[in-house]
């Protein structure tokens, strides 16, 4: 009998990196507090249960991509660079995860794979990618934030 320390549902889930999960959670947090000024990393980390040092690395990536504006100093922090309704989940996800492909072979037109000519699963991966991109294109940070209640410090 195989014993697993993972919840049963975890073995059935499509996986994203912790970087993408944490980044999306931080962006939703910023969307919830949009218009309130700059939000400090330690406040986001505390509300979202994220390691602050890793969050700071992610915020740098989001800033360089133009999704977040940052300000140093005691009154500094982070804010979305645009309104939450102007940032799609796909735009954010592609910065954090580098695409919605469930497998490497669907990221390229002609994969260098011995199984490619008659591959039976590549069409499945391609359909999953198309479906995921459709959902991520349709939803914005505002859509997700509007279903959440802001968590106070």
C-alpha positions as CSV (number, residue, x, y, z in Angstrom):
1,X,0.0,0.0,0.0
2,X,1.3,3.4,-1.0
3,X,1.2,6.1,1.7
4,X,1.1,9.7,0.6
5,X,1.6,12.8,2.7
6,X,-0.3,14.8,0.0
7,X,-4.0,15.3,0.1
8,X,-5.8,13.1,-2.3
9,X,-7.0,16.0,-4.5
10,X,-3.4,17.3,-4.8
11,X,-2.4,14.4,-7.0
12,X,-5.2,15.2,-9.5
13,X,-4.6,18.9,-9.8
14,X,-2.8,20.7,-12.7
15,X,0.1,22.3,-11.0
16,X,1.5,25.9,-11.1
17,X,4.7,27.1,-9.5
18,X,4.7,28.6,-6.0
19,X,6.0,31.7,-7.8
20,X,2.9,32.0,-9.9
21,X,0.6,31.2,-7.0
22,X,2.2,33.7,-4.7
23,X,2.4,36.4,-7.4
24,X,-1.2,36.0,-8.3
25,X,-2.2,36.2,-4.6
26,X,-0.1,39.4,-4.2
27,X,-1.7,40.9,-7.3
28,X,-5.2,40.1,-6.0
29,X,-4.2,41.7,-2.6
30,X,-3.0,44.8,-4.4
31,X,-6.3,44.8,-6.4
32,X,-8.3,44.7,-3.2
33,X,-6.4,47.7,-1.9
34,X,-6.2,49.6,-5.2
35,X,-6.7,53.3,-4.7
36,X,-5.6,53.2,-1.1
37,X,-2.0,54.2,-1.9
38,X,1.2,52.1,-1.6
39,X,0.9,48.7,0.2
40,X,4.0,47.5,2.0
41,X,5.4,44.0,1.3
42,X,5.2,42.9,4.9
43,X,1.5,43.7,4.9
44,X,0.9,41.7,1.8
45,X,3.0,38.9,3.1
46,X,1.2,38.8,6.5
47,X,-2.3,38.9,4.9
48,X,-1.5,36.2,2.3
49,X,0.8,34.0,4.4
50,X,3.7,34.5,2.1
51,X,7.5,34.6,2.9
52,X,8.4,38.3,2.6
53,X,11.8,37.7,1.1
54,X,10.4,35.6,-1.7
55,X,7.5,38.1,-2.2
56,X,10.0,40.9,-2.7
57,X,11.7,39.0,-5.5
58,X,8.3,38.4,-7.1
59,X,7.4,42.1,-6.8
60,X,10.6,43.0,-8.5
61,X,9.6,40.8,-11.5
62,X,6.1,42.3,-11.5
63,X,7.5,45.8,-11.4
64,X,9.9,45.1,-14.3
65,X,7.0,43.8,-16.3
66,X,5.1,47.0,-15.7
67,X,2.3,45.5,-13.7
68,X,3.3,47.0,-10.3
69,X,4.7,50.4,-9.3
70,X,7.0,50.5,-6.3
71,X,8.2,53.3,-4.0
72,X,11.0,53.0,-1.5
73,X,10.9,54.5,2.0
74,X,8.7,54.5,5.1
75,X,5.7,55.6,3.1
76,X,6.6,53.3,0.2
77,X,5.4,50.0,-1.0
78,X,3.6,48.6,-4.0
79,X,0.6,49.4,-6.1
80,X,-0.9,48.2,-9.3
81,X,0.4,50.3,-12.2
82,X,-3.0,50.2,-13.9
83,X,-6.6,49.7,-12.7
84,X,-7.4,46.1,-11.7
85,X,-9.9,45.9,-14.6
86,X,-7.1,46.6,-17.1
87,X,-4.9,43.7,-16.0
88,X,-5.9,40.3,-17.3
89,X,-4.9,37.2,-15.4
90,X,-3.2,35.9,-18.6
91,X,-0.9,39.0,-18.6
92,X,0.0,38.4,-15.0
93,X,0.3,34.6,-15.3
94,X,2.6,34.9,-18.3
95,X,5.0,37.1,-16.3
96,X,5.0,34.7,-13.4
97,X,4.8,31.3,-15.1
98,X,6.0,32.1,-18.6
99,X,2.8,30.8,-20.2
100,X,-0.1,28.5,-19.6
101,X,1.3,25.4,-21.4
102,X,0.8,22.3,-19.4
103,X,3.7,20.6,-21.2
104,X,6.8,21.9,-23.0
105,X,5.8,20.4,-26.4
106,X,2.9,22.7,-26.9
107,X,5.0,25.8,-26.5
108,X,6.6,25.3,-29.9
109,X,5.1,24.7,-33.4
110,X,7.4,21.7,-34.2
111,X,8.6,20.0,-31.0
112,X,11.9,18.1,-31.1
113,X,10.4,14.9,-29.7
114,X,10.5,11.4,-31.0
115,X,6.8,10.9,-30.3
116,X,5.6,14.1,-32.0
117,X,4.5,12.7,-35.4
118,X,1.9,10.4,-33.9
119,X,1.7,11.6,-30.4
120,X,-1.7,10.8,-28.8
121,X,-1.5,13.2,-25.9
122,X,-0.1,16.4,-27.5
123,X,-3.6,17.3,-28.8
124,X,-4.8,17.1,-25.2
125,X,-2.1,19.4,-23.9
126,X,-2.9,21.8,-26.7
127,X,-6.6,21.8,-25.8
128,X,-5.7,22.4,-22.2
129,X,-3.4,25.3,-23.1
130,X,-6.1,26.9,-25.3
131,X,-8.8,26.5,-22.6
132,X,-6.5,27.9,-19.9
133,X,-5.5,30.9,-22.0
134,X,-9.2,31.6,-22.7
135,X,-10.1,31.7,-19.0
136,X,-7.0,33.8,-18.2
137,X,-7.8,36.2,-21.1
138,X,-11.4,36.6,-20.0
139,X,-10.7,37.4,-16.3
140,X,-9.1,40.4,-14.8
141,X,-7.7,41.1,-11.4
142,X,-10.9,43.1,-10.6
143,X,-13.0,40.0,-11.4
144,X,-11.1,37.9,-8.9
145,X,-10.8,40.7,-6.3
146,X,-14.5,41.4,-6.5
147,X,-15.2,37.9,-5.2
148,X,-12.9,38.4,-2.1
149,X,-13.1,40.3,1.1
150,X,-10.0,42.3,2.0
151,X,-8.1,40.8,4.9
152,X,-7.0,43.3,7.5
153,X,-3.6,43.3,9.2
